[in-house]
Amino acid sequence: MSNRADIVDGMLATTNTHGLVYTEELGWIDLGHAQGNDARILKRKLEQESFSKHYQKYNDWYYPIHYYQEMVKRTIILGKDLRFHTGVQTNIMVRSCLSPSMKARVALTLMYGTAKRFEAWQDSILFNWYTDSGFSVEDLVSDLVGFYRVFGSGPDPLWLAKPVSYTTAVQIWDAYDPIGKYKNKKFSPYLFPAKPPFKYGEPIKKTLPSWLNYIKPLEGHFSGLIYNTFNNNPVSNFFNNPIRLNHELYGSITTSETVNYADSPLDSPFYFLLNPHSPQVTW
């Protein structure tokens, strides 16, 4: 959930690791989301292809990929520094030896589905009484900016988005406050007037510019490029819908001494699934 106090000057867009900027091309951008840290970890995993294995059923080699998005609440209980995590994880099997461009498409497919499921989780009745962060107008497009900063080529999309000054951003915020009431369930920008009079109707939904739309997610039946996974094996018929990925809700409790998700050899500390799925049974 972004606040007015999070707003920073557009000149700091590419150097700050957190904060909120307004841009002429993409509207509000959450710099935390736009860092692309999750995309950077995902890219490394796709490049390493660790634990690749041949599966006779598919007559090809596949390796596991684990991707997640989460929120964390920190609290002190009985003098113990605890962190409560909840989020969405997606485990898939990826065919080995794909080209870099195809791996980028796999990554975007994975990010698209997981990010939308995570925003829906934040927007659920369990959390929306406390925060309006679910499907905030800036979240998904900020995720996409972070993705392109890692998997894309060319100039930094944050500069191409044309960040505005702190003064202008604050004026836009004040004219439309609370910004949290505007929801965006797609990876496309909502623009607010950046010149006086700032308050003029509803924000305008725009299509993505070409420099943030040249990597395409996988379509169709994925052509054997990726599969859902169950018991560490690829599964082609996990759901009736062949292009539906299995996004699992999870919870976890860690301490300040716990190894970070990204640093753990197993990718995550102890966690529990909130509504686990199993492959459909076919007769």
C-alpha positions in Angstrom: 0.0 0.0 0.0 1.6 3.3 -1.1 1.2 6.5 0.8 1.8 10.2 0.1 4.9 10.0 2.2 6.4 7.5 -0.2 6.5 9.9 -3.1 10.0 10.8 -4.3 11.4 13.1 -7.0 11.5 11.5 -10.5 15.2 12.3 -10.7 15.7 9.5 -8.1 13.7 6.9 -10.0 16.6 4.8 -11.1 18.7 5.1 -8.0 16.2 4.7 -5.2 15.2 1.2 -4.2 11.9 2.2 -2.7 9.4 5.0 -3.0 6.7 6.1 -5.4 7.2 8.2 -8.5 4.7 9.4 -11.1 5.6 9.1 -14.8 4.1 10.6 -17.9 4.1 7.3 -19.8 3.1 4.7 -17.1 1.5 6.7 -14.3 2.4 5.7 -10.8 5.4 3.4 -10.3 6.3 1.6 -7.1 10.1 1.6 -7.0 10.1 -1.5 -4.8 8.2 -3.5 -7.3 10.2 -2.0 -10.1 13.6 -3.2 -8.8 13.0 -6.5 -10.4 14.7 -8.5 -7.6 12.3 -11.4 -8.1 12.9 -11.4 -11.9 16.7 -11.3 -11.3 16.5 -14.4 -9.1 14.2 -16.1 -11.7 16.6 -15.3 -14.5 19.5 -16.8 -12.7 17.5 -20.0 -12.1 16.6 -20.2 -15.7 20.2 -19.8 -16.8 21.5 -22.4 -14.4 19.0 -25.1 -15.2 19.8 -26.9 -11.9 18.6 -30.4 -11.3 17.7 -31.0 -14.9 16.5 -34.6 -15.5 15.3 -36.7 -18.4 11.6 -37.8 -18.3 10.9 -40.7 -20.5 7.1 -39.9 -20.6 8.0 -36.6 -22.4 11.2 -37.7 -24.1 13.0 -34.6 -23.0 14.9 -32.9 -20.2 13.2 -30.7 -17.7 14.3 -28.8 -14.6 12.2 -27.3 -11.7 11.6 -23.6 -11.2 10.1 -22.1 -8.1 8.8 -18.5 -8.2 6.8 -16.6 -5.5 5.5 -13.2 -4.5 4.7 -12.5 -0.9 4.0 -10.0 1.8 5.6 -9.9 5.3 4.4 -8.7 8.7 7.0 -8.3 11.4 6.2 -8.4 15.1 7.8 -9.1 18.4 6.3 -11.9 20.5 7.7 -12.8 23.9 10.9 -11.0 22.9 11.3 -13.0 19.7 11.6 -11.1 16.4 9.1 -13.0 14.1 8.1 -12.5 10.5 4.8 -13.8 9.2 4.8 -14.4 5.5 2.0 -15.2 3.1 1.9 -15.2 -0.6 1.6 -17.2 -3.8 4.2 -19.7 -5.1 4.2 -21.3 -8.5 6.3 -24.4 -9.2 6.8 -25.6 -12.8 9.0 -27.8 -14.9 10.9 -26.0 -17.7 12.3 -27.7 -20.8 16.1 -27.6 -20.8 18.2 -25.8 -23.4 15.7 -23.1 -24.4 17.0 -19.9 -26.0 17.4 -16.8 -23.9 14.4 -15.2 -25.7 12.2 -18.2 -25.0 13.3 -18.3 -21.4 12.2 -14.6 -21.1 8.8 -15.6 -22.4 8.6 -18.5 -19.9 9.5 -16.0 -17.1 6.9 -13.5 -18.2 4.2 -16.2 -18.3 5.2 -17.2 -14.8 5.3 -13.7 -13.5 1.9 -12.7 -15.1 0.0 -15.5 -13.4 1.7 -15.3 -10.0 1.4 -11.5 -9.7 -2.3 -11.5 -10.5 -3.0 -14.3 -8.1 -1.0 -12.5 -5.4 -2.8 -9.2 -5.9 -6.1 -11.1 -5.7 -4.9 -12.6 -2.4 -4.1 -9.1 -1.1 -7.5 -7.9 -2.3 -9.4 -10.8 -0.5 -11.6 -10.2 2.5 -8.8 -11.4 4.8 -6.7 -8.3 4.0 -8.7 -5.6 2.2 -10.1 -4.4 5.5 -6.6 -3.5 6.5 -4.9 -2.5 3.3 -6.0 -1.3 -0.2 -2.9 -2.7 -1.7 -4.6 -5.5 -3.7 -4.6 -4.5 -7.4 -3.3 -1.0 -6.6 -3.2 1.1 -9.7 0.6 1.0 -9.7 1.4 -2.6 -8.7 1.2 -4.7 -11.8 2.7 -2.2 -14.2 5.5 -1.7 -11.7 6.1 -5.5 -11.7 6.3 -5.3 -15.5 8.9 -2.5 -15.3 11.0 -4.6 -12.9 10.7 -7.5 -15.3 11.9 -5.5 -18.3 14.8 -4.0 -16.4 16.1 -7.6 -16.0 14.9 -9.5 -19.1 14.6 -6.6 -21.5 17.2 -4.8 -23.7 17.7 -1.1 -24.4 17.4 1.9 -22.1 16.1 1.6 -18.6 12.2 1.7 -18.9 12.0 3.9 -15.8 13.7 6.7 -17.8 11.6 6.0 -20.8 8.6 6.4 -18.6 9.5 10.0 -18.0 9.3 10.5 -14.2 8.0 13.9 -13.1 9.2 16.1 -10.3 8.2 15.6 -6.7 6.1 18.8 -6.7 4.0 17.6 -9.7 3.6 14.1 -8.3 2.3 15.4 -5.0 -0.2 17.7 -6.8 -1.5 14.7 -8.8 -1.7 12.6 -5.6 -3.6 15.3 -3.7 -6.0 15.8 -6.6 -7.0 12.1 -6.7 -6.4 11.0 -3.1 -7.0 8.3 -2.0 -5.2 6.7 -4.9 -5.9 3.3 -3.5 -9.5 3.4 -4.6 -8.4 3.0 -8.2 -7.9 -0.6 -9.1 -5.9 -2.0 -12.0 -6.2 -5.7 -12.8 -4.2 -5.7 -16.0 -0.6 -5.0 -16.9 -1.4 -1.6 -18.4 -0.9 1.9 -17.2 -3.5 4.3 -15.8 -2.6 7.9 -16.4 -3.6 10.9 -14.3 -3.5 14.5 -15.8 0.0 15.8 -15.2 -0.8 19.4 -15.9 -3.3 21.8 -14.3 -6.1 21.3 -13.7 -5.0 18.1 -12.2 -8.5 16.9 -11.1 -10.3 16.2 -14.3 -12.5 13.1 -14.5 -11.2 9.5 -14.1 -7.7 8.3 -14.8 -7.2 7.2 -18.4 -6.3 3.6 -19.2 -3.5 3.4 -21.8 -2.0 0.6 -23.8 1.6 -0.4 -23.1 4.3 1.4 -25.1 6.3 -0.8 -27.5 9.4 -0.7 -25.3 7.4 -2.5 -22.5 5.5 -4.9 -24.8 8.0 -6.8 -27.0 8.4 -9.9 -24.8 5.3 -12.0 -25.1 4.0 -14.6 -22.7 3.5 -18.2 -23.9 0.2 -19.0 -25.5 -1.7 -22.1 -26.5 -0.8 -25.4 -24.9 2.7 -24.2 -24.0 4.0 -26.8 -26.6 5.7 -28.8 -24.0 7.9 -25.9 -22.9 6.6 -25.9 -19.3 4.4 -28.1 -17.2 2.9 -27.9 -13.7 4.7 -30.1 -11.2 3.5 -32.6 -8.7 5.8 -34.8 -6.5 8.8 -33.3 -8.4 7.5 -34.6 -11.7 6.0 -32.7 -14.7 2.3 -33.1 -15.1 0.6 -32.3 -18.4 -3.0 -32.6 -17.2 -3.0 -31.0 -13.8 -6.1 -29.0 -14.6 -8.8 -29.4 -17.3 -7.5 -26.1 -18.7 -4.1 -27.1 -20.2 -2.7 -23.6 -19.9 -3.6 -23.0 -16.3 -0.6 -22.9 -13.9 -0.9 -24.1 -10.3 -0.5 -21.0 -8.1 -0.5 -22.1 -4.5 -1.3 -19.9 -1.5 1.2 -20.4 1.4 2.0 -19.1 4.8 5.3 -19.2 6.8 6.8 -18.0 10.1 10.4 -17.1 10.2 12.8 -15.4 12.6 15.4 -12.7 12.0 18.1 -15.5 11.8 16.3 -17.4 9.0 18.1 -17.6 5.7 16.4 -15.5 3.1 14.3 -17.2 0.5 16.7 -16.2 -2.3 19.7 -17.5 -0.4 18.3 -20.8 0.7 19.4 -23.9 -1.2 15.9 -25.1 -1.1 14.5 -21.7 -2.0 12.3 -21.3 1.0 12.2 -22.1 4.7 9.4 -24.1 6.3 6.0 -23.1 4.9 2.5 -24.6 4.7 0.1 -24.5 1.8 -3.3 -22.9 2.6 -5.3 -24.6 -0.1 -3.2 -27.3 -1.8 -4.1 -28.6 -5.3 -3.6 -32.0 -6.7 -3.7 -33.1 -10.3 -7.1 -34.0 -11.7 -8.0 -37.7 -11.7 -8.6 -39.1 -15.2 -10.3 -42.4 -15.8 
